[in-house]
Amino acid sequence: MIKDTLKQKLASHLDHMECLPEKGFVLENPKNPLLGDYALTIAFDLAKQKRQNPLSIAKEIVLELSKRIPKEEMLFTDLNGYINIQFTDNEIWKMVSSNENRLDLFPKSSEKILIEFVSANPTGPLHIGHGRWAVLGDIMCRLKRAVGVTVSSEFYINDTGNQVKQFRNSVSAAKDKKPIPKEGYHGQYVLELAQESGDPVERMISQQKETLEKLNVTFDNWFSELSLHNGQVEAAISELKKEYTYEKEGALWFSSSQFGDDKDRVLIKATGDKTYFASDVAYHREKLSRGFTTLVNVFGADHHGYVARMKAATQAISKVEGILFNVETHFKIIIGQLVSLFREGKPIRMSKRTGEMITLREVIDEIGVDATRFFMVFKSADTHLDFDLEVAKKQSSDNPVYYIQYAHARICSVFRNLQVTPPFVHPENADLNSDERQMLLVALKLNDALYEAALHYQPHRFAAYTYQLAKQFHLFYQKCPIKSASEEDQKKRLFIVYFVQRCLKRSLDILGISAPEQM
């Protein structure tokens, strides 16, 4: 990791120089890339600590770092208190040659993570919101695995309770040509299921699996809620009864307010029925029993109120069972915001085929897997997503996924037109112009972008990096001709585009998107 390695090297020297700020430092990207590849603002922090002029501090640090770090590696300059750092061309080539897809480039992790996502009721087809949570969770798993972390993905099947009962009754009524109960399910899909044999819940689960697999999303485990009602719910309640429950008005309550929730929660109603929350407690107890060190849940926007109660329950269970588990650091709940569908700027809410909700499967069929995945993840999970289907189908730079894939295909066409076949060996000592070095620097930042996105569970950051990589290539392609270049420049630029191609392919693989060779 280029940025991480540089930061460690600088920190070591700054510490010996007694110039390491108390709160540490960050490496920034200068607004003008011609000033440097990275910049430090530590002179301003040290000025407050030492009560000195930041300009003079910056000059002193630049002078000292220039003595400590060979000029063959990097150059230091100061400007208005900022410390700019620029790699030499030789150092860039050295970094390129060592920038391989090795897991040992990343810090070793003993984490064992379970990421639960989608977890839709098996009472209807998946909608576009489920698609967003599916892609978010899937890419989180891919990011974590790419940096060497052990990850399991899980779909929690809500296959018990009143909703499932109503769903079965609805399909049964339709099968018997009777009116569907008012509180039942009335979609066209219910009538279609009534024409099929077998359990409609199992059939719906199968349809959901097929849709997700079409979206390039698979799960390590499909966990049935029904399996918990074989003593596990009762066992979880029994554990909580040791310290954290009380009875009121005939119901059994969990003292979740002791753990930061805004109110206590009912586990068993006065009627004797167990709540959905009781099942959730048992499920998270079961997760902990499998030895996971970190739990991640990707929920829909309608589950915002679940965050505090689930953290409270998980912390209480871990305490009574003596499990070392800190919910503040090892239990992450990500809320995926809603998706609004548009066509040429106009909102669409109904399917043309059925006159009902547009299903995820219909969206995939219309715009394709690649576009669906990229648009689902291009914005942060906590941001409402406006998704225009017509933009997603465009074969132009207006469509970000097309723009990225075209960069990869364009590189392949360069090799075909020149009748050359990678791999290529880069020159040992080659001068780089500003466009060439900027292209390589953006490509070299792949591992840093990957690690940061994985660390913070933010797939949108990696999608943004991939778009930036493609954008930089298109600029490079315009400014740095290959076919008409001199033999020396052609050799150099062929290697550059080969390196970029590998970075694009790896990025697209992690995003679960294809890397076409022709478009």
C-alpha positions as CSV (number, residue, x, y, z in Angstrom):
1,M,0.0,0.0,0.0
2,I,1.7,3.2,-1.2
3,K,0.1,5.7,1.0
4,D,0.3,3.5,4.1
5,T,3.9,2.6,3.5
6,L,4.8,6.3,3.0
7,K,2.9,7.3,6.1
8,Q,4.8,4.7,8.2
9,K,8.1,5.9,6.9
10,L,7.4,9.5,7.5
11,A,6.0,8.8,11.0
12,S,9.3,7.1,12.0
13,H,11.4,10.0,10.8
14,L,9.2,12.7,12.3
15,D,9.2,10.9,15.6
16,H,13.0,10.9,15.7
17,M,12.9,14.5,14.7
18,E,10.4,15.3,17.5
19,C,8.1,16.7,14.9
20,L,5.3,14.1,15.2
21,P,2.0,16.0,16.1
22,E,0.3,14.7,19.2
23,K,-2.8,13.7,17.3
24,G,-0.8,12.1,14.4
25,F,-1.2,13.2,10.8
26,V,-2.9,12.4,7.5
27,L,-1.5,12.4,4.0
28,E,-3.5,14.7,1.8
29,N,-3.8,15.0,-1.9
30,P,-2.6,18.5,-3.1
31,K,-5.3,20.4,-5.0
32,N,-2.7,20.9,-7.7
33,P,-1.0,17.6,-8.6
34,L,2.0,19.5,-10.1
35,L,2.9,20.6,-6.5
36,G,3.4,17.0,-5.3
37,D,1.9,13.6,-5.0
38,Y,1.0,14.0,-1.3
39,A,1.0,16.8,1.2
40,L,1.5,17.2,4.9
41,T,-0.2,19.9,7.0
42,I,1.7,19.1,10.2
43,A,3.4,22.5,10.4
44,F,0.1,24.1,11.3
45,D,-0.5,21.5,14.1
46,L,3.0,21.9,15.4
47,A,2.8,25.7,15.3
48,K,0.0,25.5,17.9
49,Q,2.0,23.1,20.1
50,K,5.3,25.0,19.8
51,R,3.9,28.5,19.3
52,Q,6.0,29.0,16.3
53,N,5.4,30.2,12.7
54,P,4.2,27.3,10.6
55,L,6.1,28.6,7.5
56,S,9.5,28.3,9.4
57,I,8.5,24.9,10.9
58,A,7.7,23.6,7.4
59,K,11.0,24.8,6.0
60,E,12.9,23.1,8.9
61,I,11.0,19.8,8.4
62,V,11.6,19.8,4.6
63,L,15.3,20.4,5.2
64,E,15.6,17.6,7.7
65,L,13.5,15.1,5.8
66,S,15.6,15.8,2.7
67,K,18.7,14.7,4.6
68,R,17.1,11.6,5.9
69,I,15.3,10.2,2.8
70,P,17.4,9.8,-0.4
71,K,16.6,12.2,-3.1
72,E,16.5,9.2,-5.5
73,E,13.2,8.2,-3.7
74,M,11.3,11.4,-3.2
75,L,11.6,15.2,-3.0
76,F,10.3,17.5,-0.4
77,T,9.2,21.2,-0.9
78,D,7.4,23.7,1.3
79,L,4.8,26.2,0.2
80,N,2.9,28.5,2.6
81,G,3.3,26.1,5.5
82,Y,2.4,23.0,3.5
83,I,5.0,20.2,3.0
84,N,4.7,18.7,-0.5
85,I,6.1,15.2,-1.3
86,Q,6.9,14.0,-4.8
87,F,8.1,10.6,-5.8
88,T,10.9,10.4,-8.3
89,D,10.2,8.6,-11.6
90,N,12.6,5.8,-10.6
91,E,10.7,5.3,-7.3
92,I,7.4,5.2,-9.2
93,W,8.7,2.4,-11.5
94,K,10.0,0.6,-8.4
95,M,6.6,0.8,-6.8
96,V,4.9,-0.5,-10.0
97,S,7.1,-3.5,-10.2
98,S,6.4,-4.5,-6.5
99,N,2.7,-3.7,-6.7
100,E,1.3,-7.2,-7.0
101,N,-2.0,-8.7,-5.9
102,R,-0.6,-10.2,-2.7
103,L,-2.6,-10.5,0.5
104,D,0.6,-9.9,2.6
105,L,0.5,-6.3,1.4
106,F,-2.3,-5.8,4.0
107,P,-2.1,-5.9,7.8
108,K,-2.8,-9.4,9.1
109,S,-6.2,-9.8,10.7
110,S,-7.5,-12.5,13.0
111,E,-11.1,-11.3,12.5
112,K,-13.8,-13.7,11.7
113,I,-16.7,-11.7,10.3
114,L,-20.3,-12.6,9.6
115,I,-22.1,-10.2,7.3
116,E,-25.9,-10.7,7.2
117,F,-27.7,-8.9,4.4
118,V,-30.9,-8.8,2.3
119,S,-32.9,-11.1,4.7
120,A,-36.2,-10.4,3.0
121,N,-39.5,-12.1,4.0
122,P,-40.2,-15.1,1.7
123,T,-43.7,-13.6,1.0
124,G,-43.0,-11.8,-2.3
125,P,-40.4,-11.1,-5.0
126,L,-37.3,-9.0,-4.2
127,H,-37.6,-5.3,-4.9
128,I,-35.0,-2.7,-5.9
129,G,-34.3,-1.9,-2.2
130,H,-33.4,-5.5,-1.6
131,G,-31.1,-5.2,-4.6
132,R,-29.2,-2.3,-3.1
133,W,-28.7,-4.2,0.2
134,A,-27.7,-7.3,-1.7
135,V,-25.0,-5.6,-3.7
136,L,-23.7,-3.6,-0.7
137,G,-23.4,-6.7,1.4
138,D,-21.8,-8.8,-1.4
139,I,-19.2,-6.2,-2.2
140,M,-18.4,-5.7,1.5
141,C,-17.6,-9.5,1.6
142,R,-15.5,-9.2,-1.6
143,L,-13.6,-6.2,-0.2
144,K,-12.8,-8.0,3.1
145,R,-11.7,-11.2,1.4
146,A,-9.5,-9.2,-1.0
147,V,-7.5,-7.9,2.0
148,G,-7.2,-11.3,3.6
149,V,-10.0,-11.3,6.2
150,T,-12.2,-14.3,6.9
151,V,-15.8,-13.5,6.0
152,S,-19.0,-15.5,5.9
153,S,-22.2,-14.1,4.2
154,E,-25.6,-15.0,5.4
155,F,-29.3,-14.6,4.4
156,Y,-31.7,-14.8,7.4
157,I,-35.0,-16.3,6.2
158,N,-38.0,-15.0,8.1
159,D,-39.9,-18.2,7.5
160,T,-42.2,-18.1,10.5
161,G,-44.8,-15.8,12.1
162,N,-48.1,-14.2,11.1
163,Q,-46.8,-12.8,7.7
164,V,-45.8,-16.2,6.5
165,K,-49.1,-17.7,7.7
166,Q,-51.0,-15.0,5.8
167,F,-48.9,-15.6,2.7
168,R,-49.7,-19.3,2.7
169,N,-53.4,-18.6,3.3
170,S,-53.4,-16.2,0.3
171,V,-51.9,-18.7,-2.1
172,S,-54.2,-21.4,-0.8
173,A,-57.2,-19.2,-1.3
174,A,-56.1,-18.4,-4.9
175,K,-55.5,-22.1,-5.5
176,D,-59.1,-22.9,-4.4
177,K,-60.5,-20.0,-6.5
178,K,-61.6,-18.3,-3.3
179,P,-61.3,-14.6,-2.4
180,I,-57.9,-13.8,-0.9
181,P,-58.3,-12.5,2.7
182,K,-58.2,-8.7,3.1
183,E,-55.1,-8.9,5.3
184,G,-53.4,-11.3,2.9
185,Y,-51.2,-10.9,-0.2
186,H,-52.8,-9.8,-3.4
187,G,-50.1,-9.5,-6.0
188,Q,-50.0,-11.1,-9.4
189,Y,-47.2,-13.4,-8.2
190,V,-49.7,-14.9,-5.7
191,L,-51.9,-16.0,-8.6
192,E,-48.9,-17.4,-10.4
193,L,-47.8,-19.4,-7.3
194,A,-51.3,-20.8,-7.0
195,Q,-50.7,-22.5,-10.4
196,E,-47.6,-24.3,-9.0
197,S,-47.3,-27.3,-6.6
198,G,-45.4,-27.4,-3.4
199,D,-44.9,-25.1,-0.5
200,P,-45.3,-21.4,-1.7
201,V,-42.8,-20.3,0.9
202,E,-40.1,-22.7,-0.4
203,R,-41.0,-21.7,-3.9
204,M,-40.6,-18.0,-3.1
205,I,-37.2,-18.6,-1.4
206,S,-36.1,-20.4,-4.5
207,Q,-37.2,-17.5,-6.7
208,Q,-35.3,-15.1,-4.4
209,K,-32.2,-17.2,-4.7
210,E,-32.4,-17.3,-8.4
211,T,-32.8,-13.5,-8.6
212,L,-29.8,-12.9,-6.3
213,E,-27.6,-15.4,-8.3
214,K,-28.6,-13.6,-11.4
215,L,-27.3,-10.4,-9.7
216,N,-24.0,-12.3,-9.0
217,V,-24.8,-12.5,-5.3
218,T,-24.4,-15.8,-3.5
219,F,-24.5,-16.6,0.2
220,D,-22.4,-19.0,2.3
221,N,-25.4,-19.8,4.4
222,W,-29.2,-19.4,4.3
223,F,-30.3,-19.4,7.9
224,S,-33.9,-20.3,8.7
225,E,-35.7,-18.4,11.5
226,L,-37.9,-21.5,11.9
227,S,-34.9,-23.5,13.1
228,L,-34.6,-21.2,16.1
229,H,-38.0,-22.4,17.3
230,N,-36.6,-25.7,18.4
231,G,-35.6,-24.5,21.8
232,Q,-33.1,-21.8,20.9
233,V,-35.6,-18.9,21.4
234,E,-36.5,-20.3,24.8
235,A,-32.8,-20.8,25.7
236,A,-32.0,-17.1,24.8
237,I,-34.8,-15.8,26.9
238,S,-33.7,-18.1,29.8
239,E,-30.2,-16.6,29.5
240,L,-31.5,-13.0,29.7
241,K,-33.7,-13.9,32.6
242,K,-30.6,-14.3,34.7
243,E,-30.1,-10.6,35.0
244,Y,-31.9,-8.5,32.4
245,T,-35.6,-9.2,32.4
246,Y,-38.7,-8.3,34.5
247,E,-42.5,-8.9,34.3
248,K,-45.0,-6.1,33.8
249,E,-48.7,-6.2,32.9
250,G,-48.4,-10.0,32.3
251,A,-45.5,-9.6,29.7
252,L,-41.8,-10.4,30.0
253,W,-39.6,-7.4,29.3
254,F,-35.9,-7.1,28.4
255,S,-34.2,-4.3,30.2
256,S,-32.6,-3.0,27.0
257,S,-32.5,0.6,28.3
258,Q,-29.6,-0.5,30.5
259,F,-27.6,-0.8,27.3
260,G,-28.5,2.5,25.7
261,D,-31.8,1.7,24.1
262,D,-34.5,4.4,24.4
263,K,-36.9,1.9,26.0
264,D,-37.3,-1.6,27.2
265,R,-38.5,-4.3,24.8
266,V,-41.1,-7.1,25.2
267,L,-39.9,-10.7,24.8
268,I,-43.1,-12.5,25.6
269,K,-46.5,-10.9,25.3
270,A,-49.2,-11.2,27.9
271,T,-50.9,-13.6,25.6
272,G,-47.8,-15.9,25.9
273,D,-46.7,-15.3,22.3
274,K,-43.1,-14.6,21.7
275,T,-42.2,-11.4,19.8
276,Y,-40.2,-11.1,16.7
277,F,-37.6,-9.4,18.8
278,A,-37.2,-12.6,20.9
279,S,-36.3,-14.5,17.7
280,D,-33.8,-11.8,16.8
281,V,-32.2,-12.2,20.2
282,A,-31.9,-16.0,19.7
283,Y,-30.5,-15.5,16.2
284,H,-27.7,-13.2,17.4
285,R,-27.0,-15.5,20.3
286,E,-26.6,-18.3,17.8
287,K,-24.2,-16.0,15.7
288,L,-22.0,-15.5,18.7
289,S,-22.0,-19.2,19.4
290,R,-20.3,-19.8,16.0
291,G,-17.2,-17.9,17.1
292,F,-17.5,-14.8,15.0
293,T,-15.5,-11.9,16.3
294,T,-17.4,-9.3,14.3
295,L,-21.0,-9.1,13.4
296,V,-22.3,-6.9,10.5
297,N,-26.0,-6.4,9.6
298,V,-27.1,-4.6,6.5
299,F,-30.7,-3.4,7.1
300,G,-33.2,-1.5,5.1
301,A,-34.2,2.0,5.9
302,D,-37.3,0.7,7.8
303,H,-35.1,-1.0,10.3
304,H,-33.5,2.1,11.7
305,G,-35.2,1.5,15.1
306,Y,-33.6,-1.9,15.4
307,V,-30.1,-0.6,15.9
308,A,-30.2,0.2,19.6
309,R,-32.3,-2.8,20.6
310,M,-30.1,-5.3,18.7
311,K,-26.9,-3.9,20.1
312,A,-28.5,-4.0,23.6
313,A,-29.6,-7.6,23.2
314,T,-26.2,-8.8,21.8
315,Q,-24.3,-7.0,24.6
316,A,-26.5,-8.5,27.3
317,I,-26.2,-12.1,25.9
318,S,-22.4,-11.8,25.6
319,K,-22.3,-10.6,29.3
320,V,-24.4,-13.4,30.8
321,E,-22.6,-16.0,28.8
322,G,-19.2,-14.7,29.5
323,I,-18.3,-14.0,25.8
324,L,-15.8,-11.2,25.2
325,F,-17.7,-9.1,22.7
326,N,-17.8,-5.3,22.5
327,V,-20.8,-4.1,20.5
328,E,-19.3,-0.7,20.0
329,T,-16.3,-2.0,18.1
330,H,-17.4,-5.4,16.8
331,F,-21.1,-5.1,16.0
332,K,-21.8,-2.9,13.0
333,I,-25.3,-2.2,11.7
334,I,-25.5,-0.5,8.3
335,I,-28.7,1.1,7.2
336,G,-29.3,1.1,3.5
337,Q,-31.4,4.0,2.4
338,L,-34.3,3.8,-0.1
339,V,-34.0,3.6,-3.9
340,S,-36.3,5.6,-6.2
341,L,-36.6,4.5,-9.8
342,F,-36.8,7.0,-12.7
343,R,-37.0,6.8,-16.4
344,E,-35.6,9.9,-18.2
345,G,-36.0,11.9,-15.0
346,K,-39.6,10.8,-14.4
347,P,-40.4,8.6,-11.4
348,I,-41.8,5.1,-12.1
349,R,-43.4,3.0,-9.4
350,M,-45.4,0.4,-11.2
351,S,-44.4,-2.6,-13.4
352,K,-45.7,-2.4,-17.0
353,R,-46.3,-6.2,-16.9
354,T,-48.3,-6.4,-13.7
355,G,-49.3,-2.9,-12.8
356,E,-47.7,-3.5,-9.4
357,M,-44.3,-3.0,-7.8
358,I,-41.3,-3.2,-10.1
359,T,-39.3,-6.2,-9.0
360,L,-35.5,-6.5,-8.8
361,R,-35.6,-9.2,-11.5
362,E,-37.3,-6.8,-13.9
363,V,-34.7,-4.2,-13.4
364,I,-31.9,-6.7,-13.9
365,D,-33.6,-8.0,-17.1
366,E,-33.9,-4.4,-18.5
367,I,-30.5,-2.9,-17.8
368,G,-28.3,-5.9,-17.1
369,V,-26.3,-7.2,-14.1
370,D,-23.3,-4.9,-14.4
371,A,-25.3,-1.7,-14.5
372,T,-27.6,-2.8,-11.7
373,R,-24.6,-3.7,-9.4
374,F,-22.7,-0.5,-10.1
375,F,-25.6,1.9,-9.7
376,M,-26.6,0.2,-6.4
377,V,-23.2,0.9,-4.9
378,F,-22.0,4.1,-6.5
379,K,-23.4,6.2,-3.6
380,S,-23.0,5.8,0.1
381,A,-25.4,3.4,1.8
382,D,-26.8,6.1,4.0
383,T,-27.7,8.3,1.0
384,H,-31.1,8.1,-0.8
385,L,-30.5,6.7,-4.3
386,D,-32.3,8.1,-7.4
387,F,-31.8,5.4,-10.1
388,D,-32.6,6.4,-13.7
389,L,-33.0,3.2,-15.8
390,E,-32.4,5.1,-19.1
391,V,-29.0,6.5,-17.9
392,A,-28.0,3.0,-16.8
393,K,-28.6,1.7,-20.4
394,K,-26.7,4.5,-22.1
395,Q,-23.5,3.5,-24.0
396,S,-21.8,6.8,-23.3
397,S,-19.7,8.6,-20.7
398,D,-23.0,9.6,-19.0
399,N,-23.2,6.1,-17.8
400,P,-20.4,5.5,-15.2
401,V,-20.4,1.7,-15.5
402,Y,-20.1,1.9,-19.3
403,Y,-17.4,4.5,-18.9
404,I,-15.3,2.2,-16.7
405,Q,-15.8,-0.9,-18.8
406,Y,-15.0,1.0,-22.0
407,A,-11.6,1.9,-20.4
408,H,-10.8,-1.8,-20.1
409,A,-12.1,-2.6,-23.6
410,R,-10.1,0.3,-25.0
411,I,-6.9,-1.1,-23.6
412,C,-7.6,-4.5,-25.1
413,S,-8.2,-2.8,-28.5
414,V,-4.8,-1.0,-28.2
415,F,-3.1,-4.4,-27.9
416,R,-5.2,-5.9,-30.8
417,N,-4.4,-2.9,-33.1
418,L,-0.7,-3.1,-32.4
419,Q,-0.7,-6.9,-32.5
420,V,1.1,-7.2,-29.2
421,T,0.3,-9.5,-26.4
422,P,0.9,-8.8,-22.7
423,P,2.7,-9.2,-20.3
424,F,5.2,-6.4,-20.9
425,V,8.3,-5.6,-19.0
426,H,8.7,-1.9,-17.9
427,P,11.9,0.0,-18.7
428,E,14.3,0.1,-15.8
429,N,14.9,3.9,-16.0
430,A,12.4,5.9,-17.9
431,D,11.4,9.6,-17.7
432,L,7.7,10.2,-17.1
433,N,5.8,13.2,-18.3
434,S,3.1,14.6,-16.1
435,D,0.3,12.6,-17.7
436,E,2.2,9.3,-17.5
437,R,3.2,9.7,-13.9
438,Q,-0.4,10.8,-12.9
439,M,-1.8,7.7,-14.6
440,L,0.6,5.5,-12.7
441,L,0.0,7.2,-9.4
442,V,-3.7,6.8,-9.6
443,A,-3.3,3.1,-10.5
444,L,-0.8,2.6,-7.7
445,K,-3.4,3.8,-5.2
446,L,-5.6,0.7,-5.8
447,N,-4.5,-1.2,-2.7
448,D,-4.9,1.9,-0.5
449,A,-8.4,2.5,-1.9
450,L,-9.2,-1.2,-1.4
451,Y,-8.0,-1.3,2.1
452,E,-9.8,1.9,3.2
453,A,-13.1,0.7,1.6
454,A,-12.8,-2.7,3.3
455,L,-11.8,-1.2,6.7
456,H,-14.8,1.1,6.8
457,Y,-17.3,-1.1,5.1
458,Q,-17.8,1.5,2.4
459,P,-18.1,-0.1,-1.1
460,H,-19.0,3.3,-2.6
461,R,-15.5,4.5,-2.0
462,F,-14.0,1.7,-4.0
463,A,-16.6,2.2,-6.8
464,A,-15.5,5.9,-6.8
465,Y,-11.9,4.9,-7.0
466,T,-12.6,2.6,-10.0
467,Y,-14.4,5.4,-11.8
468,Q,-11.4,7.7,-11.1
469,L,-9.0,5.1,-12.5
470,A,-11.1,4.9,-15.7
471,K,-11.3,8.6,-16.0
472,Q,-7.6,9.0,-15.6
473,F,-7.0,6.4,-18.3
474,H,-9.3,8.1,-20.8
475,L,-7.3,11.4,-20.2
476,F,-4.0,9.6,-20.6
477,Y,-5.2,7.9,-23.8
478,Q,-6.1,11.3,-25.3
479,K,-2.8,13.0,-24.3
480,C,-0.3,10.2,-24.7
481,P,-0.5,8.5,-28.1
482,I,0.8,5.0,-28.3
483,K,0.8,3.9,-32.0
484,S,2.5,7.1,-33.3
485,A,4.9,7.4,-30.3
486,S,8.7,6.8,-30.6
487,E,9.8,3.2,-30.0
488,E,11.0,4.2,-26.5
489,D,7.8,5.9,-25.6
490,Q,5.6,3.2,-27.1
491,K,7.4,0.6,-25.0
492,K,6.9,2.7,-21.9
493,R,3.2,3.5,-22.6
494,L,2.4,-0.1,-23.5
495,F,3.5,-1.1,-20.0
496,I,1.5,1.7,-18.4
497,V,-1.7,0.7,-20.1
498,Y,-1.0,-3.0,-19.3
499,F,-0.6,-2.0,-15.6
500,V,-3.8,0.0,-15.7
501,Q,-5.6,-2.9,-17.4
502,R,-4.7,-5.2,-14.5
503,C,-5.8,-2.6,-12.0
504,L,-9.1,-2.1,-13.8
505,K,-9.7,-5.9,-14.1
506,R,-9.0,-6.4,-10.4
507,S,-11.3,-3.5,-9.4
508,L,-14.1,-4.7,-11.6
509,D,-13.7,-8.3,-10.2
510,I,-14.1,-6.9,-6.6
511,L,-17.2,-5.0,-7.7
512,G,-18.6,-8.2,-9.2
513,I,-18.7,-6.5,-12.7
514,S,-17.5,-7.9,-16.0
515,A,-14.4,-6.5,-17.7
516,P,-15.3,-6.8,-21.5
517,E,-12.5,-6.9,-24.1
518,Q,-14.8,-5.4,-26.8
519,M,-17.7,-2.9,-26.6
